[in-house]
Amino acid sequence: MAWNGGVDSVGYSWRSAPWFIITCIAIALFSTNFLYSYIVPILPVMIRDRLHIDESHAQYTTSLVLSVHAFVGLITSLPTGYIADKIPSRQASFLAALTAEAIGTILVMISTNVPVLLIGRSVQAIGGNGAWIVGLATVADTVGQENTGKVLGGVSSFFNSGLLLGPMLSGTLLHLFGYWPTWVAAITVLVIDILMRLVMIEDRSKDNKGEVSTEASEDVESGTVDEQDVNERTALISPSPDDLGPKTDNILVENFYRVILTNPRAIAGLLCHFTAAFILVTFDTTLPLYVTTEFGWGPAEVSLTFLILQLPSLVFSTFVGTLKDRVGTRVPTALGFISSAVFLALVGLPDRSSGYIGRVIYLVAISGIGIGWTLTAGCGIIEITRRLKALPGNDLLANSHADVMKELEDRRPGRFGPNSKLSSGYSICKVCFTLGTLLGPVATGFMTRSLGYSYMSYGVGILSFVVGVLAAIFLGRKPASNDNPEH
């Protein structure tokens, strides 16, 4: 974005700085998870005092209110990504998403019946989807695709903490100050998000041109070089017509989703993304009841167990993101799923007869699953939408130097149309993750009731192992050699 004076000229250097843009996006993504879980401690009070629902229907209402968010998120992810790709300004898309979240939160806050509450949660989900998809695309535009893994690692450790801090803060505020001040705090977070997005000036130069050409255009604006020098520098980084492969009179624009969903590497990445979500939410459904029944633990011990599960992600996400930037997704993701399979098997062993040793084994296994999940987190996003720089002589990166979308575009330039379809790529990843969060509790809850906790954990462990093997085979591989313009 050129500096044209006016409002945008005030504080331009820091408002367009990558650190400020990433901070704005991180806080906005934090708020999506924060609001998703914020209602959990408040809902029993709402059901009793505002909705006046009989206690016999309280559990059904709770499940309905909590699941509608995931369901609406699932069915709106792809349309949201499609619409976001059609809107030239990411600022407009992002502000619309945050505004929707605020409207949904207000509807939830003022609701006195179930339909209004469900509508509010649905609008929250649509806004959260939009903020998540457009936010990640903005991060990629800002830092460059080759650095997205590292930055997403740091950002994810922050926005994942929203799932923990949401219930903690809302429960504390509800106890200390009451119903209305608790919701005002949530709306305040969204107002801060909107104000920061209005202050932020987005630079999408990395999305459409190389860094050298961007620097050159800035030099022209500052008067340090003449236009002829810029043209010479730009020519050095611009591909010649001969480098673009065979010329065709007509470029066939293909359906993005059909191409992605018929590519083995993309399918493997999406399956990994789904499984990572499936494993994580397994414990939301089964862990509290199991440790309460078998170990006699109370709310404090249950909260501590969840903290142990989440802690590796909060601590090691940035390191793992940097690792994936250097070596690709295949090895960390495969290792994460296979190690999680081992620890899932251990989780199913202790019971009330195991004594102190059994409880230690259980907590160690939970910690191991947390580490394994950290290695797999974001695998679908990174595999499909983030470029890696090929390093000469690095065999590990020989077949994993670019993401699926980049590989497919290189083999048939222009196949996805004039834009990068980046938001569509993020939206399809979002669908898979949301599907995992929707099916995970249903499937594992059914398995626990039918077969028992131990066999449930063994079953999820087998799934994790199989997906880990598939990740080792397919991730980081180039598209099939028959994917060419003639076919």
C-alpha positions in Angstrom: 0.0 0.0 0.0 1.4 3.4 -1.0 1.6 6.2 1.4 -0.8 8.8 0.0 -1.1 11.0 3.0 -4.3 11.7 5.0 -5.5 9.5 7.8 -3.3 6.6 6.7 -0.1 8.7 6.9 -0.5 9.1 10.7 1.8 6.5 12.3 2.1 4.7 9.0 5.5 3.0 9.9 4.2 1.2 13.0 0.6 0.7 11.8 1.9 -1.2 8.8 4.7 -3.0 10.6 4.6 -6.8 10.5 4.8 -7.0 14.3 1.7 -4.8 14.7 -0.3 -6.7 12.1 0.5 -10.0 13.6 -0.4 -8.8 17.0 -3.8 -7.5 15.8 -4.5 -10.9 14.1 -3.3 -12.9 17.1 -5.7 -11.0 19.4 -8.6 -11.4 17.0 -8.0 -15.1 16.7 -7.6 -15.4 20.4 -11.1 -13.8 20.8 -12.7 -16.4 18.5 -11.6 -19.3 20.8 -12.2 -17.1 23.9 -15.8 -16.5 22.9 -16.4 -20.1 21.9 -15.6 -21.3 25.4 -16.6 -18.2 27.3 -20.3 -19.3 27.7 -19.5 -22.6 29.4 -19.6 -21.5 33.1 -22.4 -19.0 32.3 -24.8 -21.4 30.5 -26.1 -23.2 33.6 -27.1 -19.8 35.1 -28.7 -18.8 31.8 -30.7 -22.0 31.6 -31.9 -21.7 35.2 -32.5 -17.9 35.6 -33.1 -16.5 32.1 -34.4 -19.4 29.9 -36.3 -21.0 32.8 -35.8 -24.5 31.4 -36.6 -27.5 33.6 -33.7 -29.3 35.1 -34.6 -32.5 33.2 -33.9 -30.7 29.9 -30.8 -28.8 31.0 -28.3 -31.4 29.6 -30.0 -31.5 26.3 -30.1 -27.7 26.0 -26.5 -27.4 27.0 -25.4 -29.9 24.3 -27.5 -28.2 21.7 -26.1 -24.7 22.5 -22.5 -25.9 22.5 -22.8 -28.0 19.4 -24.6 -25.5 17.2 -21.4 -23.4 17.1 -19.4 -26.2 15.6 -22.2 -27.2 13.2 -22.7 -23.7 11.8 -19.0 -23.3 11.6 -18.8 -26.5 9.5 -21.4 -25.5 7.0 -20.3 -21.9 6.5 -16.5 -22.4 6.3 -16.3 -23.0 2.5 -18.8 -20.2 1.6 -16.9 -17.8 3.9 -13.6 -18.6 2.2 -15.1 -18.2 -1.3 -16.6 -14.9 -0.4 -13.4 -13.7 1.2 -11.5 -14.5 -2.0 -13.9 -12.3 -4.0 -13.6 -9.3 -1.7 -10.5 -7.2 -2.7 -10.0 -5.7 0.8 -9.2 -8.0 3.6 -9.9 -5.1 6.0 -13.5 -5.1 5.0 -13.8 -8.8 5.3 -12.1 -8.9 8.7 -14.2 -6.0 10.1 -17.4 -7.7 8.9 -16.3 -10.9 10.7 -15.6 -9.1 14.0 -18.8 -7.1 13.8 -20.7 -10.4 13.3 -19.0 -11.8 16.4 -20.0 -8.8 18.4 -23.6 -8.9 17.2 -23.8 -12.7 18.0 -22.4 -12.1 21.5 -24.9 -9.4 22.2 -27.8 -11.7 21.0 -26.4 -14.4 23.4 -26.2 -11.9 26.2 -29.8 -10.6 25.9 -31.5 -13.9 25.0 -34.4 -15.0 27.1 -35.4 -18.0 25.0 -33.6 -20.9 23.3 -34.2 -19.7 19.6 -32.5 -16.3 20.2 -29.7 -18.0 22.0 -29.1 -20.4 19.1 -29.2 -17.6 16.6 -26.7 -15.7 18.6 -24.3 -18.7 18.8 -24.8 -19.2 15.0 -23.9 -15.6 14.2 -20.9 -15.9 16.6 -19.7 -19.0 14.6 -20.1 -17.2 11.2 -18.1 -14.2 12.5 -15.5 -16.5 14.1 -15.0 -18.4 10.9 -14.5 -15.2 8.9 -12.0 -13.8 11.4 -10.1 -17.1 11.4 -9.9 -17.5 7.6 -9.2 -13.9 6.7 -6.8 -13.5 9.7 -4.6 -16.4 8.6 -4.6 -15.2 5.0 -3.5 -11.8 6.3 -0.7 -13.3 8.3 0.5 -15.2 5.2 0.4 -11.9 3.2 2.4 -10.1 5.9 5.2 -12.5 6.7 5.6 -14.3 3.4 4.5 -17.9 2.8 8.0 -19.3 3.6 7.7 -18.0 7.2 4.1 -18.8 7.9 4.8 -22.0 9.8 7.0 -20.3 12.3 4.7 -17.3 12.8 1.6 -19.6 13.0 3.3 -21.6 15.7 3.7 -18.5 17.9 0.2 -17.2 17.0 -1.4 -20.6 17.7 0.1 -20.8 21.2 -1.7 -17.5 21.9 -5.1 -18.1 20.4 -5.2 -21.7 21.7 -5.0 -20.2 25.2 -8.3 -18.6 24.6 -10.0 -22.0 25.1 -8.4 -22.1 28.6 -8.8 -18.5 29.6 -12.4 -18.1 28.3 -14.1 -20.3 31.0 -11.6 -19.3 33.7 -12.3 -15.6 33.2 -16.1 -15.8 32.7 -16.5 -18.1 35.7 -14.5 -15.7 37.9 -16.3 -12.6 36.7 -19.7 -14.3 37.1 -18.8 -15.2 40.7 -17.5 -11.7 41.6 -19.6 -9.3 39.6 -22.7 -11.0 38.2 -24.2 -11.7 34.8 -24.1 -8.4 32.9 -20.6 -7.3 33.8 -19.3 -10.7 32.7 -20.7 -10.3 29.2 -19.6 -6.7 29.0 -16.0 -8.0 29.4 -16.5 -10.3 26.4 -17.8 -7.4 24.2 -14.9 -5.2 25.3 -12.5 -7.8 23.9 -14.3 -7.5 20.5 -14.4 -3.7 20.6 -10.6 -3.7 21.1 -10.2 -6.1 18.1 -12.3 -3.8 15.9 -10.3 -0.7 16.9 -7.0 -2.4 16.4 -8.1 -3.6 12.9 -9.2 0.0 12.0 -5.7 1.3 13.1 -3.8 -1.4 11.2 -2.7 -0.8 7.7 -2.4 -4.0 5.7 0.5 -4.6 3.3 -0.4 -7.4 0.8 2.7 -6.9 -1.4 4.0 -10.4 -0.6 0.8 -11.9 -1.8 1.2 -10.5 -5.4 4.8 -9.8 -6.0 8.3 -10.5 -4.9 10.0 -8.8 -2.0 12.7 -7.2 -4.3 10.1 -5.6 -6.5 8.2 -4.3 -3.5 11.4 -2.7 -2.2 12.0 -1.2 -5.6 8.6 0.4 -5.8 9.2 1.9 -2.3 12.5 3.3 -3.5 10.7 5.0 -6.4 8.3 6.6 -3.9 11.1 7.9 -1.8 13.0 9.2 -4.8 16.2 7.1 -4.2 16.2 5.4 -7.7 14.8 6.2 -11.1 12.2 4.2 -12.9 14.6 2.6 -15.4 16.6 1.1 -12.5 13.4 -0.3 -11.0 12.5 -1.9 -14.3 15.9 -3.6 -14.5 15.7 -4.9 -10.9 12.2 -6.2 -11.5 13.2 -8.0 -14.6 15.8 -10.0 -12.7 13.1 -11.6 -10.5 10.3 -11.8 -13.1 10.0 -15.0 -15.0 10.4 -14.8 -18.7 7.7 -16.2 -21.0 9.9 -19.2 -21.7 10.0 -20.0 -18.0 6.3 -20.3 -17.7 6.1 -23.5 -19.7 4.1 -24.2 -22.9 1.8 -21.4 -23.9 -1.9 -22.0 -24.4 -4.4 -19.7 -26.0 -7.1 -20.5 -23.4 -6.4 -21.2 -19.8 -9.0 -23.5 -18.3 -9.9 -22.3 -14.8 -10.6 -25.4 -12.7 -12.8 -25.9 -9.7 -10.5 -25.4 -6.7 -12.3 -27.8 -4.4 -12.4 -30.6 -7.0 -8.7 -30.3 -7.7 -7.7 -30.3 -4.0 -10.0 -33.1 -3.0 -8.7 -35.4 -5.7 -5.0 -34.8 -4.8 -3.6 -37.6 -2.5 -1.2 -35.2 -0.7 -3.9 -32.7 0.0 -6.3 -35.4 1.2 -3.6 -36.7 3.5 -3.0 -33.2 4.9 -6.8 -32.6 5.5 -7.1 -36.1 7.1 -4.3 -35.2 9.5 -6.0 -31.9 10.3 -9.3 -33.6 11.0 -7.6 -36.3 13.2 -5.7 -33.7 15.2 -9.0 -32.0 16.1 -10.7 -35.4 16.8 -8.0 -36.4 19.3 -8.0 -33.1 21.1 -11.8 -32.9 21.7 -11.9 -36.6 22.7 -10.9 -35.6 26.2 -13.5 -32.9 26.5 -16.2 -35.6 26.4 -14.5 -38.5 28.2 -11.8 -37.2 30.6 -13.8 -35.4 33.3 -16.3 -38.3 34.0 -13.5 -41.0 33.8 -11.1 -39.4 36.3 -13.9 -38.5 38.6 -15.3 -42.0 38.6 -12.1 -44.0 38.6 -9.7 -41.7 40.5 -12.1 -39.8 42.7 -10.7 -36.5 41.4 -12.6 -33.2 41.8 -12.8 -30.1 39.6 -9.4 -28.9 40.6 -7.7 -32.1 39.5 -9.7 -32.2 36.3 -8.7 -28.6 35.5 -5.0 -29.5 36.2 -5.2 -32.5 33.9 -6.6 -30.3 31.1 -3.8 -27.8 31.7 -1.2 -30.6 31.4 -2.8 -31.6 28.1 -2.7 -28.0 26.7 0.6 -26.9 28.2 2.9 -28.4 25.5 1.1 -26.5 22.8 1.4 -23.2 24.7 5.2 -23.8 25.3 6.5 -25.5 22.2 4.2 -24.3 19.3 6.7 -21.7 18.1 9.6 -24.2 18.1 7.5 -26.8 16.3 6.4 -24.2 13.7 10.1 -23.2 13.1 10.9 -26.9 12.7 8.2 -27.4 10.1 9.5 -24.4 8.2 12.9 -26.1 8.0 12.1 -29.8 7.4 8.5 -29.8 6.2 5.4 -31.3 7.7 6.0 -35.0 7.0 8.4 -36.0 9.8 7.0 -34.0 12.7 3.4 -34.8 11.8 4.0 -38.6 11.4 6.0 -38.6 14.6 3.3 -36.7 16.4 0.5 -39.1 15.4 2.5 -42.3 16.0 3.7 -41.2 19.4 0.2 -40.1 20.3 -1.0 -43.6 19.5 1.4 -45.0 22.0 0.3 -42.6 24.7 -3.4 -43.1 23.9 -2.9 -46.8 24.6 -1.3 -46.0 28.0 -4.2 -43.7 28.8 -6.6 -46.7 28.7 -4.6 -48.8 31.2 -5.0 -47.1 34.6 -8.2 -47.5 36.6 -9.3 -47.3 40.2 -7.3 -50.4 41.1 -4.0 -49.0 39.8 -3.3 -46.8 42.8 -0.8 -44.0 42.8 1.3 -45.4 40.0 -1.7 -45.7 37.7 -2.5 -42.0 38.2 1.1 -41.0 37.5 1.0 -43.1 34.3 -2.2 -41.4 33.3 -0.8 -37.9 33.7 2.4 -38.8 31.9 0.3 -40.2 29.0 -1.8 -37.1 28.9 1.3 -35.0 28.7 2.7 -37.2 25.9 -0.5 -36.8 24.0 -0.2 -33.0 24.4 3.3 -33.1 23.0 2.2 -35.3 20.1 -0.7 -33.0 19.3 1.6 -30.0 19.3 3.7 -31.8 16.6 0.5 -32.3 14.5 -1.2 -29.0 15.1 -1.8 -26.9 11.9 -0.4 -29.7 9.7 -3.2 -29.3 7.1 -2.8 -25.5 6.9 0.9 -25.7 6.5 0.8 -28.6 4.0 -1.7 -27.1 1.7 -1.2 -23.3 1.9 2.4 -22.5 3.0 5.5 -22.5 0.8 8.8 -23.9 1.9 12.1 -22.8 0.5 14.0 -25.6 -1.2 17.5 -25.9 0.4 20.2 -27.2 -2.0 21.5 -30.6 -1.0 18.8 -31.1 1.6 17.3 -34.5 0.7 14.7 -34.1 3.4 13.2 -31.2 1.5 13.7 -32.8 -1.9 10.0 -33.6 -2.2 8.5 -31.1 0.2 9.7 -27.7 -0.9 6.3 -26.3 -1.7 2.7 -26.6 -0.6 0.0 -28.4 -2.5 -1.5 -25.2 -4.0 1.9 -23.9 -5.2 2.8 -27.3 -6.7 -0.5 -27.5 -8.6 -0.2 -23.9 -9.8 3.3 -24.5 -11.0 2.2 -27.5 -13.0 -0.7 -25.6 -14.7 -0.4 -21.8 -14.2 -3.6 -20.0 -13.8 -5.6 -23.2 -13.0 -7.3 -21.5 -10.0 -8.0 -18.2 -11.7 -6.5 -14.8 -11.2 -6.3 -14.8 -7.4 -4.4 -17.1 -5.1 -7.4 -18.9 -3.6 -5.6 -18.6 -0.2 -8.8 -17.9 1.7 -10.4 -21.0 0.1 -7.4 -23.1 1.1 -7.8 -21.9 4.7 -11.5 -22.5 4.6 -11.2 -26.1 3.6 -8.8 -26.7 6.4 -11.3 -25.0 8.7 -14.0 -27.4 7.6 -11.9 -30.5 8.4 -10.9 -29.2 11.8 -14.5 -28.2 12.7 -15.7 -31.6 11.5 -13.2 -33.2 13.8 -14.5 -31.1 16.8 -18.1 -32.1 15.8 -17.6 -35.8 15.3 -15.0 -36.4 18.0 -17.3 -36.0 21.1 -20.1 -38.0 19.4 -17.9 -40.9 18.3 -15.8 -41.2 21.5 -18.8 -40.7 23.8 -20.6 -43.5 22.0 -17.5 -45.8 22.2 -17.0 -45.1 25.9 -20.7 -45.9 26.7 -20.7 -49.0 24.5 -17.2 -50.5 25.0 -15.6 -48.7 27.9 -13.0 -46.0 28.3 -10.1 -48.3 27.7 -11.3 -49.6 24.3 -12.2 -46.1 23.3 -8.7 -44.9 23.9 -7.3 -48.0 22.0 -9.6 -47.2 19.1 -8.5 -43.6 18.9 -4.9 -44.7 19.2 -5.3 -47.0 16.2 -6.7 -44.1 14.2 -3.8 -42.0 15.2 -1.3 -44.6 14.2 -2.9 -45.2 10.8 -3.0 -41.5 10.1 0.6 -41.2 11.2 1.6 -43.8 8.6 -0.4 -42.1 5.9 1.4 -38.8 6.8 4.8 -40.5 6.5 3.8 -41.8 3.0 2.0 -38.8 1.5 2.8 -35.5 3.2 5.4 -33.4 1.5 5.2 -35.3 -1.8 4.7 -33.6 -5.1 1.4 -34.1 -7.0 1.2 -37.2 -9.3 3.2 -37.0 -12.4 0.1 -37.4 -14.6 -1.2 -34.1 -13.3 -0.4 -32.1 -16.5 -2.2 -29.8 -18.9 -2.9 -32.7 -21.3 -5.1 -34.5 -18.8 
